[in-house]
Amino acid sequence: MEQFSINRTASKTFIILFLFTGVLSCKEHAQQKVKDITEFEGVNTFNFDDKQELLEYRELALDKTHPNLLNPEISKSEYKKVRKSWVDLHQRVGAYLSENNFEWEVDDSTIAIVHKLYFNSNGEIENYFFNILNENVSEIKKKEFAKLIMEFSKTNRIDFKQEQDFAQCGKTKYVNN
């Protein structure tokens, strides 16, 4: 009888250990999935109309670490190259939206957006702050737009490099078909 209770105790210990290991494994797997998703998304997007995102954006104080390219002290000798790379980037964004069949679902002929993009020194997009000025664009469409910008940033960058991180801002109008 004593041997049965020892085996029973050992069996219970094994089951508990097995379950505990399984739980840890699942937890590690879940943490890895979150890490993969975070790395997969790439750029952080901040919608001006989302109060939580606006707060997060302001807390980052990105303007302190990413000087604006059109500041004459930064790009005075390369103004034309900066401007061309900025225009080209937005043309590619517009093409990307079109290729992905993105529709704003409003009657407006153009969509005006104030952008502030933050780049690393290699021109890769790290953070994207935007304010869609058309009042009738839905929150759902703004979220879809932000998601597409995340996807776009994985394979696209501005055609400009600096020794340090930098930013660029401006207002862009996208044609709404």
N, C-alpha and C positions, 0 to 999 in steps of 0.2 A: 504494500500500500504506500509506503514512503517513497519508493522508486517512482510510482505513478505520479505522486504530487510533485516530485522534483522534475520529472519530464513535463508535467503540465505547466509548472512554473517556467521552465526553460522555453516551452512552446509559447507561453504568453509573452515572455520577454522577446522572443524572436519576432512574434507578430507585431508587438509594439515597436520594436526596432525597425522592422520592415516598413510599417506605416509611417514612422517618423522620417525615415530615409526618403520614402516616396513623397511626403509633404515637402521636405527640403528640396528635393529634386524639382517638384512642381513650382515651388517658390523661385528657385534659381532660374527655371525655364521662363517663368512669367517675367522676372526681372530682365532677362536677356531679351525677351520680346519687346518690352518697353524701351530698352536701350536701342534695339534695332529700329523700332519705329521712330524714335527721336533722331537717330542718325540718318534714317531714311528721309525724314522730312526736310532736313537741311536748314533752310532759312526760317527765321522767326518772323511772323507777320503780326502787325499791330494795326487794327482797324480803329480809326479815330472815334467812330460811333459806339464802340464797345468800351464802356467805362472801365472794366477790369483790364482789358488790353491796353488802354490808354495809360492807366496807372502803372502797369508793368513796364511799358515803354518809357515813361518818365523816370521811373526808378533806375533804369539802366544808364541814364545820362550819357547816351551815345555821342552826343555832340562834343563832349569833352575829350573823347578818345578818337573821334573820326572827323577831322577838319573837312570843311566843304571844299570841293574841287574848284568851284568858281571863285573862291577867295583869291584875289589877285596875287597874294603872297605865295600861294601854292602853285597856281597854274598859269601865271602870267605869260610864260614863254610857250605854253602848250594849249592855249585856250581853244584853238581850232580843233585840235585832236580830242580834247575833252568834250567839246560840243558834239563833234561827229560821233564819238563813241556813245554818248548819251542818247542821241537821236536814233542811232542804230539799235541800241538796246531796246528802246520803246517800240520800234518797228517790229523787232523780233517778238516782243511780248504780244503785240497786236496779232501777229501771224500765228503765234502759239495759241492764243484764245480762239482764233478762227479754226485752226487745225483740230482743236479739241471740241468743236461745235458749241462753244460757250455762247449763250445768249443772255443778254441782260434782262429780257422780258419787260421792257418798257418801250414806250413810243418815241422817246427822245432820239434825235438823229445822231447825237454824239454823247459820249459819256466823259465827263470831265473829272479828272482825278489829280489831287495834289499828292505827290510821292516824295518820300525821303528814303533813299536806299543807302545802306551802310555796307561797304565793301572791305574785304581784307586787302592787303597790299598787292595781291595777285589779281585783283579785280573780281573775285568771287563774291556773290551776294551773301551777306550774313544776316542782315536784318532789313525788313521792309515795312515802313510805316506808310499808311495810305488813308486818304480822306476822299471818299467818293462824293462829289458835290451835287450830283443829281438826287434830289430828295426822294424820288419815287422808286429808287433801286431798293429791293427788299434785303433784309438781313440775310436771308438764305443765299441770295445771289452774291452778297458781299463775302460770305463764308466760302462759297464755291470759287470765287475769284481768288481769295487768299490761298486756297488749296492749290489752284492752278499755278499761282506764283511760286509756291513751294516746289512744285514739280518742275517748273521752268528753271528754277535756280540750280537744280541738280546738274544740268547740262549747259547752262548759259552763264556768261559772265560779261562784264563790261570790257571792252577792248582798250583797257588802259591800266597801267600798273604804276605804283608808287613805292617808295621805300617804307611807307607807313600805311596803316589803315586809313580809309577816307570815306567821305559821304558825298552824295549829290542829291539835290532836290529840284523840284520843278513841277509845273502843271502840264498835264498831257491830256489831249482829247482823243478818244478812240471812237472810230466810226461804229455806229450801231446799226447793223443791217436789219 
